[in-house]
Amino acid sequence: MGNLHAKWVEQKIKSLVKSKTSLVVFAAVLALSTLAAAKREKLAPELQNQAGSDAVDVIVQFNAPPSDADYDNVAQHGGLHKGDLGLVHGMLVSLPANQADLLSDEPSVKFISPDRHLAGYLTNTTPAINAPYAWSLGLDGSGIGVAVIDSGIVERKSISVARSDLHNLDAEHSRVVYRKSWVKDGLGADDGFGHGTHVAGIIAGDGYNSSGPAAFQTLKGIAPNVHLINLRVLDSNGEGTDSAVIAAIETAIELKNTYNIQVINLSLGRPVYESYTLDPLCQAVEAAYQAGITVVVAAGNDGRDNSAGTNGYGTISAPGNDPYVITVGAMKSMGTPDRSDDLIATYSSKGPTAIDHIAKPDLVAPGNLVSSFLANPNSTLAMSYPQNIVPLSYYMTGGTSGPSPYFILSGTSMAAPAVSGAVALLLQAQPSLTPDQIKARLMKTAYKTFPQSSAYTDPTTGITYTDQYDLFTVGAGYLDIQAALQSTDVSTGVATSPAVQYDPTTQSVYFVNDSFAVWGGSSDWSSFAVWGGNVFVGSDFAVWGGSNPYASFAVWGGSAPWGDNTNNGFFAVWGGSTIASDSASSSEMLTRGDN
């Protein structure tokens, strides 16, 4: 608007200087221009050019403490005084939106701005993915149901605090609206392991227990007012079965209309044993997709696994290998809210998927050293790793080193719920979006600025792990909620993650074209637009090959390039076999992460 105004003034000046009365008229125009600029300087951008009469809460600041005349002026503009803000010579007013401009004309008014929403963050997860932008729009996941298929969710009756971060504001009712368990250990749907509650907190924690006058940061989840559907399939050791997960997915589908279940979070997985077209777990998640539910799955924690000579490539877990789901890898926030210094977590599993060679992960999100709600001090994880209990001093001024109701975990299990929360926010804002449109939107709008590579040395083992920032490591990029909400792009077609194929002639890897997929159509949704230009090699649009500076001799860590079929890693990825993961190593990452 400012640029248009400036151009108008410029054009007016040019026309006026040709006239005999140019100096007089120019002075008048200049005065009007100055007045308009002054008015804009007194009014926040959100309140400019408002024509509606709906009331909005605004903060009116005055040049001096407001006088009786100022209170009268506010009332004459239809304002309802809601409180004084003496520190800034202001008052909180409920004001018709179209009166803000007129009220700003009053000489005593210094500035009028909305009473904007603000909140603390779940460590550095929420600012890294721009969740506060969604909160500033009033989005919190209200009305959206998210099914958490995990180790259960502990509610108020099972913990040693007055109120759970997963309760409604009235503190009487949990936001867990349904619970069912397939584990026969006497705990019902409560979380004996400590994983599911942590996941639920990342999605939906409202930060109640880290709020108050002494709190300097609030450990708040992504969509803090969603409804949670607690479907327990993992026991107190974090173990479960395909059948239990499939039954839970079926239950979620059956309850979809009852609780408006729009999202299923699966922060669990196992190795790939057969094609996704045959795997019953993959077929179950596809059934949920067909029912209109967006399924978000952790990629796996086997990115360090070099047992097959692949440097962690080809280690995506099931059902994250299914092309219809959103598969999420893990980033490290590096202890700061700014995403520009964030790096990939070395344990984050990499694509392509075993057997089917699907390009995964789809996205990455913060997953390393994430603080979230603690299920119970007696849960397995809390008892086994008491050093991971967050001290009160982490978020409270004058807090002691004593335990709090928060716990630190790492892994793609923590990254997936960040995306699930983002999906809930996006659906609250735009309820008509389909699972395909949501996936495509999140992938296209993902942040795509990464270093070429990064390295991390494990302080315990002394082993250094080097990661390349290719599409098999970071997918289409880093989740960006603000960009997704601001985008108006609506895709057509299915958003299945594309298959890739090795060409022995060029020793390169290419996307397999699918005319039914989103990325097989218009240039707006081309693979170049969605994954970004840095993932392609030259003009032939290979995603990897001998000439790619991101791969080449760095792929297997030796002198053999990607396409050298004499290398054991080549056969592990492209030979149609599976790569057996080290479950003990993967579990260790859950509690240690990249420190």
Buried (B, 14 or more C-beta within 10 A) or exposed (E): EEEEEEEEBEEBBEEBEEEEEBEEBBEEBEEEBEEEEEBBEBBBEBBEEBEEEEBBEBBBBBEEEBEEEBBEBBEEBBBEBEEBBEEEBBBBBBBBBBBBBBBBBBEBBBBBBBBEEEBBBBBBBBBBBBBBBBBBBEBBBBBBBBBBBBBBBBBBEBBEEEBBBBBBEEEEEBBBBBBBBBBEEEBBBBBBBBBBBBBBBBBBBBBBBBBEEEBEBBBBBBBBBBBBBBBBBBBBEBEBBBEBBBBBBBBBBEBBEEBBBBBBBBBBBBBBEBBBEEBEBBBBBBBBBEBEBBBBBBBBBBBBBBBBBBBBBBBBBBBBBBBBBBBBBBBBBBEEBEBEEBBBBBBBBBBBBBBBBBBBBBBBBBBBBBBBBBBBBEBBBBEEBEEBBBBBEBBBEEBEEEBBBBBBBBBBBBBBBBBBBBBBBBBBBBEEBBBBBBBBBBBBBBBBEBEEBBEBEBEEEEEEBEBBBBBBBBBBBBBBBBBBBEBEEEBEBBBBBBBBBBEEEBBBBBBEEBEEBBBBBEEEBBBEBBBBEBBBBEEEBBBBBBBBEBBBEBBBBEEBBBBBEEBEBBBBBBEEBBBBBBEEBBBBBBBBBBE
